[in-house]
Amino acid sequence: MAIKIFVGNLPFATTSEELGEVFSAYGEVISSKVVTDRATGRSRGFGFVEMETTEAGQSAISALNGSDLGGRALRVDEAKERRPRY
């Protein structure tokens, strides 16, 4: 079963492809996306990675949470469901 992972405190220069490469060391990456600002197109400093198996995702979370990427300590955790906006 797939697992969706939140990645925070990303360097603003990080691309979706680079994010996927970092996580691919821990298992099969289904998708990776750095969230960008609609108006400016600049990174908002966080993103999401979807991995094929829960085991690979948990391994990546354990290994990468607090690790350094581009001089910034990553915050890596299992993604939570969005609350509906009204």
PDB file of N, CA, C and O in Angstrom:
ATOM      1  N   MET A   1       0.837  -1.183   0.000  1.00  0.00           N
ATOM      2  CA  MET A   1       0.000   0.000   0.000  1.00  0.00           C
ATOM      3  C   MET A   1       0.884   1.249   0.000  1.00  0.00           C
ATOM      4  O   MET A   1       1.896   1.298   0.699  1.00  0.00           O
ATOM      5  N   ALA A   2       0.509   2.227  -0.762  1.00  0.00           N
ATOM      6  CA  ALA A   2       1.291   3.465  -0.900  1.00  0.00           C
ATOM      7  C   ALA A   2       1.166   4.325   0.358  1.00  0.00           C
ATOM      8  O   ALA A   2       0.190   4.236   1.103  1.00  0.00           O
ATOM      9  N   ILE A   3       2.177   5.151   0.568  1.00  0.00           N
ATOM     10  CA  ILE A   3       2.194   6.078   1.697  1.00  0.00           C
ATOM     11  C   ILE A   3       2.574   7.462   1.172  1.00  0.00           C
ATOM     12  O   ILE A   3       3.475   7.597   0.344  1.00  0.00           O
ATOM     13  N   LYS A   4       1.874   8.492   1.665  1.00  0.00           N
ATOM     14  CA  LYS A   4       2.166   9.868   1.267  1.00  0.00           C
ATOM     15  C   LYS A   4       2.926  10.539   2.404  1.00  0.00           C
ATOM     16  O   LYS A   4       2.534  10.448   3.567  1.00  0.00           O
ATOM     17  N   ILE A   5       4.027  11.219   2.052  1.00  0.00           N
ATOM     18  CA  ILE A   5       4.938  11.791   3.034  1.00  0.00           C
ATOM     19  C   ILE A   5       5.028  13.304   2.845  1.00  0.00           C
ATOM     20  O   ILE A   5       5.172  13.793   1.725  1.00  0.00           O
ATOM     21  N   PHE A   6       4.940  14.036   3.955  1.00  0.00           N
ATOM     22  CA  PHE A   6       5.123  15.488   3.956  1.00  0.00           C
ATOM     23  C   PHE A   6       6.602  15.773   4.194  1.00  0.00           C
ATOM     24  O   PHE A   6       7.225  15.160   5.061  1.00  0.00           O
ATOM     25  N   VAL A   7       7.164  16.707   3.420  1.00  0.00           N
ATOM     26  CA  VAL A   7       8.560  17.117   3.586  1.00  0.00           C
ATOM     27  C   VAL A   7       8.580  18.633   3.740  1.00  0.00           C
ATOM     28  O   VAL A   7       8.241  19.364   2.809  1.00  0.00           O
ATOM     29  N   GLY A   8       8.978  19.098   4.911  1.00  0.00           N
ATOM     30  CA  GLY A   8       9.004  20.524   5.190  1.00  0.00           C
ATOM     31  C   GLY A   8      10.417  21.055   5.344  1.00  0.00           C
ATOM     32  O   GLY A   8      11.371  20.287   5.470  1.00  0.00           O
ATOM     33  N   ASN A   9      10.543  22.371   5.331  1.00  0.00           N
ATOM     34  CA  ASN A   9      11.804  23.100   5.467  1.00  0.00           C
ATOM     35  C   ASN A   9      12.761  22.817   4.307  1.00  0.00           C
ATOM     36  O   ASN A   9      13.977  22.755   4.489  1.00  0.00           O
ATOM     37  N   LEU A  10      12.191  22.648   3.117  1.00  0.00           N
ATOM     38  CA  LEU A  10      13.014  22.418   1.922  1.00  0.00           C
ATOM     39  C   LEU A  10      13.735  23.691   1.498  1.00  0.00           C
ATOM     40  O   LEU A  10      13.185  24.785   1.632  1.00  0.00           O
ATOM     41  N   PRO A  11      14.958  23.564   0.989  1.00  0.00           N
ATOM     42  CA  PRO A  11      15.598  24.731   0.375  1.00  0.00           C
ATOM     43  C   PRO A  11      14.732  25.185  -0.805  1.00  0.00           C
ATOM     44  O   PRO A  11      14.173  24.351  -1.518  1.00  0.00           O
ATOM     45  N   PHE A  12      14.619  26.493  -1.014  1.00  0.00           N
ATOM     46  CA  PHE A  12      13.723  27.013  -2.044  1.00  0.00           C
ATOM     47  C   PHE A  12      14.146  26.636  -3.461  1.00  0.00           C
ATOM     48  O   PHE A  12      13.333  26.714  -4.382  1.00  0.00           O
ATOM     49  N   ALA A  13      15.399  26.231  -3.656  1.00  0.00           N
ATOM     50  CA  ALA A  13      15.888  25.848  -4.980  1.00  0.00           C
ATOM     51  C   ALA A  13      15.601  24.384  -5.314  1.00  0.00           C
ATOM     52  O   ALA A  13      15.854  23.959  -6.441  1.00  0.00           O
ATOM     53  N   THR A  14      15.085  23.607  -4.374  1.00  0.00           N
ATOM     54  CA  THR A  14      14.823  22.185  -4.600  1.00  0.00           C
ATOM     55  C   THR A  14      13.712  21.989  -5.624  1.00  0.00           C
ATOM     56  O   THR A  14      12.672  22.644  -5.556  1.00  0.00           O
ATOM     57  N   THR A  15      13.942  21.078  -6.579  1.00  0.00           N
ATOM     58  CA  THR A  15      12.923  20.754  -7.580  1.00  0.00           C
ATOM     59  C   THR A  15      12.206  19.469  -7.184  1.00  0.00           C
ATOM     60  O   THR A  15      12.673  18.730  -6.317  1.00  0.00           O
ATOM     61  N   SER A  16      11.077  19.209  -7.819  1.00  0.00           N
ATOM     62  CA  SER A  16      10.334  17.971  -7.574  1.00  0.00           C
ATOM     63  C   SER A  16      11.180  16.752  -7.914  1.00  0.00           C
ATOM     64  O   SER A  16      11.122  15.739  -7.217  1.00  0.00           O
ATOM     65  N   GLU A  17      11.966  16.847  -8.985  1.00  0.00           N
ATOM     66  CA  GLU A  17      12.817  15.732  -9.407  1.00  0.00           C
ATOM     67  C   GLU A  17      13.899  15.453  -8.362  1.00  0.00           C
ATOM     68  O   GLU A  17      14.159  14.296  -8.033  1.00  0.00           O
ATOM     69  N   GLU A  18      14.528  16.505  -7.841  1.00  0.00           N
ATOM     70  CA  GLU A  18      15.563  16.329  -6.814  1.00  0.00           C
ATOM     71  C   GLU A  18      14.974  15.715  -5.548  1.00  0.00           C
ATOM     72  O   GLU A  18      15.603  14.867  -4.914  1.00  0.00           O
ATOM     73  N   LEU A  19      13.775  16.141  -5.185  1.00  0.00           N
ATOM     74  CA  LEU A  19      13.106  15.592  -4.013  1.00  0.00           C
ATOM     75  C   LEU A  19      12.870  14.092  -4.186  1.00  0.00           C
ATOM     76  O   LEU A  19      13.106  13.314  -3.263  1.00  0.00           O
ATOM     77  N   GLY A  20      12.408  13.692  -5.358  1.00  0.00           N
ATOM     78  CA  GLY A  20      12.189  12.273  -5.645  1.00  0.00           C
ATOM     79  C   GLY A  20      13.473  11.469  -5.588  1.00  0.00           C
ATOM     80  O   GLY A  20      13.477  10.335  -5.110  1.00  0.00           O
ATOM     81  N   GLU A  21      14.574  12.053  -6.077  1.00  0.00           N
ATOM     82  CA  GLU A  21      15.868  11.364  -6.050  1.00  0.00           C
ATOM     83  C   GLU A  21      16.337  11.096  -4.627  1.00  0.00           C
ATOM     84  O   GLU A  21      16.885  10.030  -4.347  1.00  0.00           O
ATOM     85  N   VAL A  22      16.130  12.047  -3.731  1.00  0.00           N
ATOM     86  CA  VAL A  22      16.525  11.873  -2.333  1.00  0.00           C
ATOM     87  C   VAL A  22      15.788  10.675  -1.722  1.00  0.00           C
ATOM     88  O   VAL A  22      16.389   9.865  -1.016  1.00  0.00           O
ATOM     89  N   PHE A  23      14.497  10.572  -1.995  1.00  0.00           N
ATOM     90  CA  PHE A  23      13.691   9.501  -1.413  1.00  0.00           C
ATOM     91  C   PHE A  23      13.872   8.163  -2.122  1.00  0.00           C
ATOM     92  O   PHE A  23      13.602   7.119  -1.528  1.00  0.00           O
ATOM     93  N   SER A  24      14.317   8.164  -3.362  1.00  0.00           N
ATOM     94  CA  SER A  24      14.458   6.913  -4.119  1.00  0.00           C
ATOM     95  C   SER A  24      15.504   5.977  -3.517  1.00  0.00           C
ATOM     96  O   SER A  24      15.502   4.783  -3.818  1.00  0.00           O
ATOM     97  N   ALA A  25      16.386   6.490  -2.681  1.00  0.00           N
ATOM     98  CA  ALA A  25      17.377   5.647  -2.010  1.00  0.00           C
ATOM     99  C   ALA A  25      16.715   4.689  -1.009  1.00  0.00           C
ATOM    100  O   ALA A  25      17.339   3.719  -0.580  1.00  0.00           O
ATOM    101  N   TYR A  26      15.459   4.955  -0.636  1.00  0.00           N
ATOM    102  CA  TYR A  26      14.772   4.151   0.374  1.00  0.00           C
ATOM    103  C   TYR A  26      13.662   3.276  -0.193  1.00  0.00           C
ATOM    104  O   TYR A  26      13.040   2.518   0.552  1.00  0.00           O
ATOM    105  N   GLY A  27      13.401   3.362  -1.490  1.00  0.00           N
ATOM    106  CA  GLY A  27      12.365   2.549  -2.109  1.00  0.00           C
ATOM    107  C   GLY A  27      11.802   3.225  -3.341  1.00  0.00           C
ATOM    108  O   GLY A  27      12.259   4.292  -3.750  1.00  0.00           O
ATOM    109  N   GLU A  28      10.799   2.585  -3.924  1.00  0.00           N
ATOM    110  CA  GLU A  28      10.177   3.074  -5.149  1.00  0.00           C
ATOM    111  C   GLU A  28       9.332   4.320  -4.889  1.00  0.00           C
ATOM    112  O   GLU A  28       8.411   4.296  -4.074  1.00  0.00           O
ATOM    113  N   VAL A  29       9.655   5.408  -5.591  1.00  0.00           N
ATOM    114  CA  VAL A  29       8.907   6.662  -5.475  1.00  0.00           C
ATOM    115  C   VAL A  29       7.861   6.707  -6.582  1.00  0.00           C
ATOM    116  O   VAL A  29       8.196   6.601  -7.762  1.00  0.00           O
ATOM    117  N   ILE A  30       6.600   6.863  -6.203  1.00  0.00           N
ATOM    118  CA  ILE A  30       5.512   6.961  -7.171  1.00  0.00           C
ATOM    119  C   ILE A  30       5.435   8.382  -7.720  1.00  0.00           C
ATOM    120  O   ILE A  30       5.315   8.581  -8.929  1.00  0.00           O
ATOM    121  N   SER A  31       5.504   9.378  -6.819  1.00  0.00           N
ATOM    122  CA  SER A  31       5.460  10.773  -7.249  1.00  0.00           C
ATOM    123  C   SER A  31       6.154  11.654  -6.220  1.00  0.00           C
ATOM    124  O   SER A  31       6.260  11.305  -5.045  1.00  0.00           O
ATOM    125  N   SER A  32       6.622  12.803  -6.692  1.00  0.00           N
ATOM    126  CA  SER A  32       7.205  13.810  -5.794  1.00  0.00           C
ATOM    127  C   SER A  32       6.808  15.178  -6.327  1.00  0.00           C
ATOM    128  O   SER A  32       6.818  15.417  -7.534  1.00  0.00           O
ATOM    129  N   LYS A  33       6.457  16.079  -5.403  1.00  0.00           N
ATOM    130  CA  LYS A  33       5.961  17.391  -5.802  1.00  0.00           C
ATOM    131  C   LYS A  33       6.386  18.438  -4.787  1.00  0.00           C
ATOM    132  O   LYS A  33       6.074  18.328  -3.601  1.00  0.00           O
ATOM    133  N   VAL A  34       7.102  19.455  -5.258  1.00  0.00           N
ATOM    134  CA  VAL A  34       7.404  20.621  -4.434  1.00  0.00           C
ATOM    135  C   VAL A  34       6.274  21.611  -4.668  1.00  0.00           C
ATOM    136  O   VAL A  34       5.978  21.950  -5.814  1.00  0.00           O
ATOM    137  N   VAL A  35       5.642  22.077  -3.604  1.00  0.00           N
ATOM    138  CA  VAL A  35       4.501  22.990  -3.708  1.00  0.00           C
ATOM    139  C   VAL A  35       5.018  24.396  -4.003  1.00  0.00           C
ATOM    140  O   VAL A  35       5.946  24.886  -3.360  1.00  0.00           O
ATOM    141  N   THR A  36       4.385  25.032  -4.999  1.00  0.00           N
ATOM    142  CA  THR A  36       4.800  26.376  -5.409  1.00  0.00           C
ATOM    143  C   THR A  36       3.666  27.381  -5.195  1.00  0.00           C
ATOM    144  O   THR A  36       2.490  27.020  -5.165  1.00  0.00           O
ATOM    145  N   ASP A  37       4.047  28.635  -5.048  1.00  0.00           N
ATOM    146  CA  ASP A  37       3.102  29.730  -4.910  1.00  0.00           C
ATOM    147  C   ASP A  37       2.419  29.968  -6.256  1.00  0.00           C
ATOM    148  O   ASP A  37       3.092  30.031  -7.285  1.00  0.00           O
ATOM    149  N   ARG A  38       1.113  30.099  -6.263  1.00  0.00           N
ATOM    150  CA  ARG A  38       0.371  30.285  -7.518  1.00  0.00           C
ATOM    151  C   ARG A  38       0.744  31.589  -8.217  1.00  0.00           C
ATOM    152  O   ARG A  38       0.867  31.627  -9.442  1.00  0.00           O
ATOM    153  N   ALA A  39       0.920  32.640  -7.453  1.00  0.00           N
ATOM    154  CA  ALA A  39       1.170  33.957  -8.036  1.00  0.00           C
ATOM    155  C   ALA A  39       2.594  34.109  -8.570  1.00  0.00           C
ATOM    156  O   ALA A  39       2.796  34.662  -9.651  1.00  0.00           O
ATOM    157  N   THR A  40       3.581  33.619  -7.818  1.00  0.00           N
ATOM    158  CA  THR A  40       4.982  33.850  -8.194  1.00  0.00           C
ATOM    159  C   THR A  40       5.649  32.638  -8.829  1.00  0.00           C
ATOM    160  O   THR A  40       6.642  32.787  -9.541  1.00  0.00           O
ATOM    161  N   GLY A  41       5.122  31.438  -8.584  1.00  0.00           N
ATOM    162  CA  GLY A  41       5.746  30.229  -9.104  1.00  0.00           C
ATOM    163  C   GLY A  41       6.937  29.753  -8.280  1.00  0.00           C
ATOM    164  O   GLY A  41       7.564  28.746  -8.611  1.00  0.00           O
ATOM    165  N   ARG A  42       7.250  30.481  -7.202  1.00  0.00           N
ATOM    166  CA  ARG A  42       8.375  30.101  -6.341  1.00  0.00           C
ATOM    167  C   ARG A  42       7.969  28.996  -5.372  1.00  0.00           C
ATOM    168  O   ARG A  42       6.799  28.869  -5.012  1.00  0.00           O
ATOM    169  N   SER A  43       8.946  28.203  -4.959  1.00  0.00           N
ATOM    170  CA  SER A  43       8.710  27.148  -3.982  1.00  0.00           C
ATOM    171  C   SER A  43       8.201  27.745  -2.680  1.00  0.00           C
ATOM    172  O   SER A  43       8.611  28.836  -2.284  1.00  0.00           O
ATOM    173  N   ARG A  44       7.300  27.020  -2.014  1.00  0.00           N
ATOM    174  CA  ARG A  44       6.804  27.455  -0.708  1.00  0.00           C
ATOM    175  C   ARG A  44       7.583  26.784   0.420  1.00  0.00           C
ATOM    176  O   ARG A  44       7.283  27.002   1.594  1.00  0.00           O
ATOM    177  N   GLY A  45       8.588  25.965   0.072  1.00  0.00           N
ATOM    178  CA  GLY A  45       9.459  25.381   1.086  1.00  0.00           C
ATOM    179  C   GLY A  45       8.982  24.046   1.639  1.00  0.00           C
ATOM    180  O   GLY A  45       9.512  23.554   2.635  1.00  0.00           O
ATOM    181  N   PHE A  46       7.971  23.459   0.986  1.00  0.00           N
ATOM    182  CA  PHE A  46       7.536  22.123   1.403  1.00  0.00           C
ATOM    183  C   PHE A  46       7.033  21.348   0.198  1.00  0.00           C
ATOM    184  O   PHE A  46       6.795  21.909  -0.872  1.00  0.00           O
ATOM    185  N   GLY A  47       6.879  20.052   0.394  1.00  0.00           N
ATOM    186  CA  GLY A  47       6.414  19.218  -0.703  1.00  0.00           C
ATOM    187  C   GLY A  47       5.906  17.877  -0.191  1.00  0.00           C
ATOM    188  O   GLY A  47       5.834  17.638   1.014  1.00  0.00           O
ATOM    189  N   PHE A  48       5.558  17.014  -1.132  1.00  0.00           N
ATOM    190  CA  PHE A  48       5.020  15.702  -0.807  1.00  0.00           C
ATOM    191  C   PHE A  48       5.675  14.649  -1.683  1.00  0.00           C
ATOM    192  O   PHE A  48       5.979  14.887  -2.852  1.00  0.00           O
ATOM    193  N   VAL A  49       5.886  13.485  -1.094  1.00  0.00           N
ATOM    194  CA  VAL A  49       6.426  12.343  -1.822  1.00  0.00           C
ATOM    195  C   VAL A  49       5.492  11.168  -1.561  1.00  0.00           C
ATOM    196  O   VAL A  49       5.097  10.928  -0.419  1.00  0.00           O
ATOM    197  N   GLU A  50       5.139  10.440  -2.606  1.00  0.00           N
ATOM    198  CA  GLU A  50       4.334   9.241  -2.451  1.00  0.00           C
ATOM    199  C   GLU A  50       5.227   8.052  -2.772  1.00  0.00           C
ATOM    200  O   GLU A  50       5.826   7.982  -3.846  1.00  0.00           O
ATOM    201  N   MET A  51       5.310   7.111  -1.823  1.00  0.00           N
ATOM    202  CA  MET A  51       6.153   5.930  -2.008  1.00  0.00           C
ATOM    203  C   MET A  51       5.288   4.695  -2.128  1.00  0.00           C
ATOM    204  O   MET A  51       4.174   4.649  -1.606  1.00  0.00           O
ATOM    205  N   GLU A  52       5.812   3.681  -2.828  1.00  0.00           N
ATOM    206  CA  GLU A  52       5.026   2.500  -3.174  1.00  0.00           C
ATOM    207  C   GLU A  52       4.601   1.675  -1.966  1.00  0.00           C
ATOM    208  O   GLU A  52       3.469   1.193  -1.916  1.00  0.00           O
ATOM    209  N   THR A  53       5.504   1.503  -0.981  1.00  0.00           N
ATOM    210  CA  THR A  53       5.164   0.677   0.179  1.00  0.00           C
ATOM    211  C   THR A  53       5.287   1.469   1.477  1.00  0.00           C
ATOM    212  O   THR A  53       6.091   2.394   1.583  1.00  0.00           O
ATOM    213  N   THR A  54       4.478   1.090   2.456  1.00  0.00           N
ATOM    214  CA  THR A  54       4.525   1.721   3.770  1.00  0.00           C
ATOM    215  C   THR A  54       5.886   1.520   4.413  1.00  0.00           C
ATOM    216  O   THR A  54       6.408   2.424   5.065  1.00  0.00           O
ATOM    217  N   GLU A  55       6.468   0.325   4.229  1.00  0.00           N
ATOM    218  CA  GLU A  55       7.773   0.023   4.831  1.00  0.00           C
ATOM    219  C   GLU A  55       8.855   0.959   4.287  1.00  0.00           C
ATOM    220  O   GLU A  55       9.669   1.479   5.050  1.00  0.00           O
ATOM    221  N   ALA A  56       8.861   1.170   2.985  1.00  0.00           N
ATOM    222  CA  ALA A  56       9.841   2.074   2.375  1.00  0.00           C
ATOM    223  C   ALA A  56       9.624   3.500   2.868  1.00  0.00           C
ATOM    224  O   ALA A  56      10.585   4.220   3.139  1.00  0.00           O
ATOM    225  N   GLY A  57       8.375   3.902   2.981  1.00  0.00           N
ATOM    226  CA  GLY A  57       8.050   5.240   3.459  1.00  0.00           C
ATOM    227  C   GLY A  57       8.496   5.464   4.890  1.00  0.00           C
ATOM    228  O   GLY A  57       9.071   6.502   5.216  1.00  0.00           O
ATOM    229  N   GLN A  58       8.229   4.481   5.746  1.00  0.00           N
ATOM    230  CA  GLN A  58       8.639   4.605   7.153  1.00  0.00           C
ATOM    231  C   GLN A  58      10.157   4.632   7.276  1.00  0.00           C
ATOM    232  O   GLN A  58      10.705   5.347   8.115  1.00  0.00           O
ATOM    233  N   SER A  59      10.830   3.855   6.443  1.00  0.00           N
ATOM    234  CA  SER A  59      12.294   3.853   6.431  1.00  0.00           C
ATOM    235  C   SER A  59      12.827   5.223   6.026  1.00  0.00           C
ATOM    236  O   SER A  59      13.770   5.728   6.635  1.00  0.00           O
ATOM    237  N   ALA A  60      12.232   5.822   5.005  1.00  0.00           N
ATOM    238  CA  ALA A  60      12.644   7.148   4.546  1.00  0.00           C
ATOM    239  C   ALA A  60      12.367   8.208   5.609  1.00  0.00           C
ATOM    240  O   ALA A  60      13.197   9.089   5.835  1.00  0.00           O
ATOM    241  N   ILE A  61      11.212   8.130   6.262  1.00  0.00           N
ATOM    242  CA  ILE A  61      10.868   9.086   7.310  1.00  0.00           C
ATOM    243  C   ILE A  61      11.891   9.021   8.435  1.00  0.00           C
ATOM    244  O   ILE A  61      12.391  10.052   8.885  1.00  0.00           O
ATOM    245  N   SER A  62      12.204   7.807   8.893  1.00  0.00           N
ATOM    246  CA  SER A  62      13.170   7.632   9.981  1.00  0.00           C
ATOM    247  C   SER A  62      14.548   8.158   9.602  1.00  0.00           C
ATOM    248  O   SER A  62      15.210   8.806  10.412  1.00  0.00           O
ATOM    249  N   ALA A  63      14.982   7.884   8.378  1.00  0.00           N
ATOM    250  CA  ALA A  63      16.326   8.266   7.950  1.00  0.00           C
ATOM    251  C   ALA A  63      16.457   9.749   7.636  1.00  0.00           C
ATOM    252  O   ALA A  63      17.499  10.346   7.907  1.00  0.00           O
ATOM    253  N   LEU A  64      15.411  10.356   7.065  1.00  0.00           N
ATOM    254  CA  LEU A  64      15.539  11.722   6.553  1.00  0.00           C
ATOM    255  C   LEU A  64      15.027  12.812   7.488  1.00  0.00           C
ATOM    256  O   LEU A  64      15.394  13.975   7.319  1.00  0.00           O
ATOM    257  N   ASN A  65      14.187  12.470   8.473  1.00  0.00           N
ATOM    258  CA  ASN A  65      13.686  13.504   9.384  1.00  0.00           C
ATOM    259  C   ASN A  65      14.855  14.102  10.169  1.00  0.00           C
ATOM    260  O   ASN A  65      15.566  13.386  10.874  1.00  0.00           O
ATOM    261  N   GLY A  66      15.049  15.407  10.045  1.00  0.00           N
ATOM    262  CA  GLY A  66      16.144  16.093  10.722  1.00  0.00           C
ATOM    263  C   GLY A  66      17.447  16.104   9.945  1.00  0.00           C
ATOM    264  O   GLY A  66      18.411  16.746  10.361  1.00  0.00           O
ATOM    265  N   SER A  67      17.489  15.396   8.812  1.00  0.00           N
ATOM    266  CA  SER A  67      18.718  15.358   8.014  1.00  0.00           C
ATOM    267  C   SER A  67      18.894  16.673   7.255  1.00  0.00           C
ATOM    268  O   SER A  67      17.944  17.437   7.087  1.00  0.00           O
ATOM    269  N   ASP A  68      20.111  16.923   6.803  1.00  0.00           N
ATOM    270  CA  ASP A  68      20.454  18.173   6.137  1.00  0.00           C
ATOM    271  C   ASP A  68      20.289  18.051   4.623  1.00  0.00           C
ATOM    272  O   ASP A  68      20.773  17.098   4.014  1.00  0.00           O
ATOM    273  N   LEU A  69      19.607  19.015   4.027  1.00  0.00           N
ATOM    274  CA  LEU A  69      19.506  19.118   2.571  1.00  0.00           C
ATOM    275  C   LEU A  69      19.707  20.589   2.227  1.00  0.00           C
ATOM    276  O   LEU A  69      18.882  21.435   2.574  1.00  0.00           O
ATOM    277  N   GLY A  70      20.796  20.885   1.551  1.00  0.00           N
ATOM    278  CA  GLY A  70      21.088  22.259   1.158  1.00  0.00           C
ATOM    279  C   GLY A  70      21.223  23.209   2.333  1.00  0.00           C
ATOM    280  O   GLY A  70      20.874  24.385   2.223  1.00  0.00           O
ATOM    281  N   GLY A  71      21.724  22.716   3.454  1.00  0.00           N
ATOM    282  CA  GLY A  71      21.920  23.564   4.624  1.00  0.00           C
ATOM    283  C   GLY A  71      20.697  23.729   5.507  1.00  0.00           C
ATOM    284  O   GLY A  71      20.717  24.527   6.444  1.00  0.00           O
ATOM    285  N   ARG A  72      19.636  22.991   5.226  1.00  0.00           N
ATOM    286  CA  ARG A  72      18.412  23.081   6.026  1.00  0.00           C
ATOM    287  C   ARG A  72      18.049  21.714   6.587  1.00  0.00           C
ATOM    288  O   ARG A  72      18.171  20.705   5.892  1.00  0.00           O
ATOM    289  N   ALA A  73      17.604  21.672   7.835  1.00  0.00           N
ATOM    290  CA  ALA A  73      17.179  20.422   8.481  1.00  0.00           C
ATOM    291  C   ALA A  73      15.758  20.098   8.033  1.00  0.00           C
ATOM    292  O   ALA A  73      14.829  20.858   8.305  1.00  0.00           O
ATOM    293  N   LEU A  74      15.593  18.979   7.353  1.00  0.00           N
ATOM    294  CA  LEU A  74      14.281  18.596   6.833  1.00  0.00           C
ATOM    295  C   LEU A  74      13.340  18.159   7.943  1.00  0.00           C
ATOM    296  O   LEU A  74      13.766  17.586   8.946  1.00  0.00           O
ATOM    297  N   ARG A  75      12.063  18.433   7.753  1.00  0.00           N
ATOM    298  CA  ARG A  75      11.013  17.885   8.607  1.00  0.00           C
ATOM    299  C   ARG A  75      10.254  16.888   7.741  1.00  0.00           C
ATOM    300  O   ARG A  75       9.605  17.272   6.768  1.00  0.00           O
ATOM    301  N   VAL A  76      10.334  15.624   8.093  1.00  0.00           N
ATOM    302  CA  VAL A  76       9.725  14.568   7.288  1.00  0.00           C
ATOM    303  C   VAL A  76       8.758  13.786   8.167  1.00  0.00           C
ATOM    304  O   VAL A  76       9.130  13.303   9.237  1.00  0.00           O
ATOM    305  N   ASP A  77       7.506  13.665   7.706  1.00  0.00           N
ATOM    306  CA  ASP A  77       6.481  12.992   8.486  1.00  0.00           C
ATOM    307  C   ASP A  77       5.410  12.450   7.539  1.00  0.00           C
ATOM    308  O   ASP A  77       5.308  12.880   6.390  1.00  0.00           O
ATOM    309  N   GLU A  78       4.625  11.516   8.028  1.00  0.00           N
ATOM    310  CA  GLU A  78       3.521  11.010   7.217  1.00  0.00           C
ATOM    311  C   GLU A  78       2.518  12.136   7.005  1.00  0.00           C
ATOM    312  O   GLU A  78       2.162  12.846   7.945  1.00  0.00           O
ATOM    313  N   ALA A  79       2.065  12.293   5.767  1.00  0.00           N
ATOM    314  CA  ALA A  79       1.135  13.377   5.435  1.00  0.00           C
ATOM    315  C   ALA A  79      -0.215  13.129   6.095  1.00  0.00           C
ATOM    316  O   ALA A  79      -0.672  11.990   6.193  1.00  0.00           O
ATOM    317  N   LYS A  80      -0.839  14.200   6.541  1.00  0.00           N
ATOM    318  CA  LYS A  80      -2.171  14.125   7.145  1.00  0.00           C
ATOM    319  C   LYS A  80      -3.194  14.543   6.098  1.00  0.00           C
ATOM    320  O   LYS A  80      -2.880  15.301   5.180  1.00  0.00           O
ATOM    321  N   GLU A  81      -4.402  14.051   6.238  1.00  0.00           N
ATOM    322  CA  GLU A  81      -5.478  14.432   5.318  1.00  0.00           C
ATOM    323  C   GLU A  81      -5.790  15.908   5.484  1.00  0.00           C
ATOM    324  O   GLU A  81      -5.774  16.427   6.600  1.00  0.00           O
ATOM    325  N   ARG A  82      -6.075  16.586   4.377  1.00  0.00           N
ATOM    326  CA  ARG A  82      -6.460  18.000   4.434  1.00  0.00           C
ATOM    327  C   ARG A  82      -7.856  18.132   5.005  1.00  0.00           C
ATOM    328  O   ARG A  82      -8.749  17.338   4.710  1.00  0.00           O
ATOM    329  N   ARG A  83      -8.024  19.155   5.831  1.00  0.00           N
ATOM    330  CA  ARG A  83      -9.365  19.463   6.318  1.00  0.00           C
ATOM    331  C   ARG A  83     -10.096  20.221   5.223  1.00  0.00           C
ATOM    332  O   ARG A  83      -9.481  21.009   4.506  1.00  0.00           O
ATOM    333  N   PRO A  84     -11.376  20.000   5.084  1.00  0.00           N
ATOM    334  CA  PRO A  84     -12.118  20.724   4.040  1.00  0.00           C
ATOM    335  C   PRO A  84     -12.124  22.222   4.306  1.00  0.00           C
ATOM    336  O   PRO A  84     -12.233  22.657   5.452  1.00  0.00           O
ATOM    337  N   ARG A  85     -12.006  23.013   3.233  1.00  0.00           N
ATOM    338  CA  ARG A  85     -12.063  24.472   3.350  1.00  0.00           C
ATOM    339  C   ARG A  85     -13.467  24.926   2.981  1.00  0.00           C
ATOM    340  O   ARG A  85     -14.092  24.390   2.066  1.00  0.00           O
ATOM    341  N   TYR A  86     -13.938  25.899   3.694  1.00  0.00           N
ATOM    342  CA  TYR A  86     -15.299  26.395   3.436  1.00  0.00           C
ATOM    343  C   TYR A  86     -15.272  27.746   2.808  1.00  0.00           C
ATOM    344  O   TYR A  86     -16.326  28.315   2.523  1.00  0.00           O
TER     345      TYR A  86
END
